[in-house]
Amino acid sequence: MRENTQLNDQRGNRKRVILGLAAAFTVAAAACVPATPEEVAMGNDYAQQVERELPIIRDPDIVRYINVLGDSIARVSDDRSLTWHFNVVDQPEINAFAVPGGHIYVYRGLIEKSTNMSELAGVLGHEIAHVTLRHSMQQMAKAQRANIGLTGLCLFVPSACQGVAGAVVQVGAQAGFAKFSRDDEASADKAGVTYVTRAGIDPRGMPSMFGILIAERERNPSSVDAFFASHPVEESRVANTEVEIRKIDPVVLKSLTRDTRAFQSFKTRLAGLPRTPAKR
């Protein structure tokens, strides 16, 4: 009788091991970088959340300009036929971020600090590159893979994972929108230089904007806290983008657009709009 009980226990343990391994394999397979349709659906859902929380400027002239400029860069950057959305956040902070699937957000404070069109274009090119290089999706897959071991533990020792499952899901969902690594930032800079150049815009606006941000950090650190938290910027990034720019034929570089009347009119229009009151 005791032998039968032990045998049944052993069989049960083996079964749990097999099921656990199968489940872990399933999780591992699911932790691949999502395909474009899944990325777009996820990005659309997240963008809706963003726009419920942040004040977005809906002025037609502002919306038109930022989308025309953004589209001129995006259409030469990606062959996945994404539908791009460019938005101005009505907050004074100097910041910008990208949401997977083609949603780009630039803060009013950053636009106000830019002195010409190429500087704003450099920011847009960089954020577009985060989407086209799928940095968020890669981060999310990496976070999910890191949770495979925890998933296996929960299968065998459920009591050790009370309250953990929800946290795992939350980490997986948010990892794709967390700050990027320095390697990701460097690759987005490099691709951004290429994209704005293809769009006929002077890429020297990118290191120029970095210089403005670094100077602002020294003068008023709190105004750029959000940007530097998610976009590590050092003097080396200025130098690295300048190295990329020096690879461009000087004749081509000379032909590219640095500023336009349309951009200056856009800035003037933005300056005249009332600001959204800060939440208390």
C-alpha positions in Angstrom: 0.0 0.0 0.0 2.8 2.4 1.0 4.8 1.5 -2.1 1.7 2.3 -4.3 1.3 5.6 -2.6 5.0 6.5 -3.1 4.8 5.4 -6.8 1.7 7.6 -7.3 3.5 10.5 -5.7 6.5 10.0 -7.9 4.3 9.8 -11.0 2.5 13.0 -9.9 5.8 14.8 -9.4 7.0 13.7 -12.8 3.8 14.9 -14.3 4.1 18.3 -12.7 7.7 18.5 -13.9 6.6 17.7 -17.5 3.7 20.1 -17.3 6.0 22.8 -15.8 8.6 22.4 -18.6 5.9 22.5 -21.2 4.4 25.6 -19.6 7.9 27.2 -19.4 8.5 26.4 -23.1 5.2 28.0 -24.0 6.0 31.2 -22.0 9.5 31.3 -23.7 7.9 30.9 -27.1 5.4 33.7 -26.3 8.2 36.0 -25.2 9.4 36.7 -28.7 9.3 40.2 -30.1 5.6 40.8 -31.0 4.7 41.1 -34.6 3.7 44.4 -36.1 -0.1 43.9 -35.8 0.3 43.2 -32.1 2.7 46.1 -31.6 0.2 48.5 -33.3 -2.7 47.2 -31.2 -0.7 47.5 -28.0 0.5 51.0 -29.0 -3.0 52.2 -29.8 -4.3 51.0 -26.4 -1.4 52.7 -24.6 -1.7 55.9 -26.6 -5.4 56.1 -25.4 -4.2 55.9 -21.8 -1.5 58.5 -22.4 -4.0 60.9 -24.0 -6.4 60.5 -21.1 -3.6 61.5 -18.6 -1.7 64.2 -20.5 -3.1 67.5 -22.0 -2.8 67.3 -25.7 -2.9 70.4 -27.9 -5.8 70.1 -30.4 -5.3 73.4 -32.2 -5.6 72.5 -35.9 -2.6 74.5 -37.0 -0.4 73.0 -34.4 -1.6 69.5 -35.1 -1.2 70.0 -38.9 2.4 71.3 -38.7 3.7 68.7 -36.2 2.2 65.9 -38.3 3.4 67.2 -41.6 7.0 67.5 -40.3 6.8 64.1 -38.5 5.4 62.4 -41.6 8.1 63.8 -43.8 10.6 62.0 -41.7 8.6 58.8 -40.9 7.7 58.0 -44.5 11.4 57.6 -45.4 12.2 55.6 -42.2 10.1 52.5 -42.2 8.6 50.1 -44.7 5.9 48.6 -42.5 3.2 51.1 -43.6 2.6 52.3 -40.0 0.1 55.0 -39.5 2.0 57.7 -37.6 0.5 60.1 -35.0 2.5 63.1 -33.8 1.2 65.1 -30.8 2.2 68.1 -28.8 1.8 67.7 -25.0 0.7 71.0 -23.4 3.2 70.9 -20.5 6.3 73.1 -20.0 8.7 70.3 -19.4 11.4 69.5 -21.9 10.6 66.0 -23.0 9.6 63.7 -25.8 8.8 60.0 -26.0 7.6 57.3 -28.4 4.8 54.7 -28.0 5.1 51.5 -30.1 3.2 51.4 -33.4 3.8 55.0 -34.4 2.7 57.4 -31.7 5.2 60.3 -30.9 4.7 62.9 -28.2 6.7 66.1 -28.0 6.3 68.4 -25.0 5.6 72.1 -25.5 8.6 73.0 -23.4 10.9 71.2 -25.8 9.5 73.0 -28.8 9.9 76.3 -27.1 13.6 75.6 -26.5 14.2 74.6 -30.1 15.5 77.5 -32.2 15.0 76.1 -35.7 13.2 73.4 -37.6 16.2 71.0 -37.8 16.4 70.8 -34.0 12.8 69.7 -33.6 13.2 67.4 -36.6 16.2 65.8 -34.9 14.1 65.0 -31.8 11.4 63.5 -34.0 13.9 61.5 -36.0 15.3 60.0 -32.8 11.9 59.1 -31.4 10.8 57.6 -34.8 13.9 55.5 -34.7 12.9 54.0 -31.4 9.7 52.8 -33.1 11.3 51.6 -36.3 14.1 49.8 -34.5 11.5 48.3 -32.2 13.3 49.0 -29.0 10.2 48.9 -26.8 9.1 45.6 -28.2 12.6 44.1 -27.6 12.6 45.4 -24.0 9.2 43.8 -23.4 10.3 40.5 -24.8 13.4 40.6 -22.6 11.4 41.3 -19.5 9.0 38.5 -20.3 11.9 36.1 -20.8 13.3 37.1 -17.4 10.1 36.1 -15.8 10.1 32.6 -17.2 12.0 31.3 -14.2 9.5 32.9 -11.8 6.7 31.4 -13.8 8.2 27.9 -13.3 8.6 28.5 -9.6 5.0 29.5 -9.3 3.9 26.2 -10.9 5.8 24.1 -8.3 5.5 26.4 -5.2 2.3 28.4 -5.6 2.6 29.7 -2.0 5.9 31.4 -2.9 4.2 33.5 -5.6 1.2 35.0 -3.8 0.7 38.5 -5.2 3.5 38.0 -7.7 1.6 37.1 -10.9 0.0 40.5 -11.3 3.3 42.2 -10.8 4.9 40.0 -13.5 2.2 41.0 -15.9 2.6 44.6 -15.0 6.4 44.5 -15.4 6.0 42.8 -18.8 3.5 45.5 -20.0 5.4 48.5 -18.8 8.9 47.3 -19.7 8.4 48.3 -23.3 7.7 51.9 -22.3 10.6 52.3 -19.8 13.8 54.2 -20.4 16.1 52.9 -23.1 19.6 51.6 -22.7 22.6 53.7 -23.9 23.0 51.3 -26.8 19.4 51.9 -27.8 19.8 55.7 -27.5 23.0 55.5 -29.6 21.3 53.4 -32.4 18.3 55.7 -32.4 20.6 58.7 -32.8 22.4 57.1 -35.7 19.2 56.1 -37.4 17.7 59.5 -36.7 20.5 61.2 -38.5 19.9 59.0 -41.5 16.1 59.6 -41.4 16.2 63.4 -41.2 18.9 63.5 -44.0 16.7 61.4 -46.2 13.8 63.8 -45.5 16.0 66.7 -46.8 16.5 68.2 -43.3 19.9 69.2 -41.9 20.9 66.5 -39.3 23.1 69.0 -37.4 19.9 70.0 -35.6 20.3 66.8 -33.5 23.6 67.6 -31.8 22.5 71.2 -31.6 19.4 70.2 -29.6 21.5 68.0 -27.4 23.7 71.0 -26.7 20.6 73.0 -25.7 19.4 70.3 -23.4 22.8 69.9 -21.7 23.0 73.7 -21.2 19.5 73.7 -19.8 20.4 70.9 -17.4 23.2 73.1 -16.0 21.0 76.2 -15.8 17.7 74.6 -14.6 18.0 70.9 -13.9 14.4 70.4 -12.9 13.1 71.4 -16.3 14.8 68.5 -18.0 14.6 65.8 -15.3 12.0 63.8 -17.3 14.0 63.9 -20.5 17.2 62.9 -18.9 15.5 60.1 -16.9 14.4 58.4 -20.1 17.1 59.7 -22.5 20.6 59.5 -21.0 22.4 62.4 -22.7 26.1 63.0 -22.3 28.6 65.1 -24.3 29.6 61.8 -26.0 26.3 61.6 -27.8 26.9 65.0 -29.3 30.3 63.9 -30.5 28.9 60.6 -31.8 26.2 62.2 -33.9 28.7 64.7 -35.2 30.8 61.7 -36.4 27.8 60.3 -38.2 27.1 63.7 -39.8 30.7 64.0 -41.1 30.1 60.8 -43.1 27.6 62.7 -45.2 28.8 64.3 -48.5 29.5 68.0 -47.8 27.7 68.9 -51.0 24.6 67.0 -49.8 24.8 68.4 -46.3 24.9 72.0 -47.7 21.7 71.4 -49.6 19.7 70.3 -46.6 17.1 72.6 -44.9 17.9 74.0 -41.5 14.9 76.2 -40.9 11.7 77.4 -42.5 9.2 80.2 -42.1 6.5 77.5 -41.5 8.4 76.4 -38.4 8.8 79.9 -37.0 5.1 80.5 -37.6 4.4 77.3 -35.8 6.4 78.4 -32.8 4.7 81.8 -32.8 1.3 80.1 -33.0 2.2 77.8 -30.1 3.4 80.7 -28.0 0.1 82.5 -28.4 -2.0 79.5 -27.2 -3.3 79.5 -23.6 -1.6 76.9 -21.4 -3.4 74.0 -19.8 -3.5 74.6 -16.1 -1.3 72.2 -14.0 -3.2 69.5 -12.1 -3.4 70.1 -8.4 
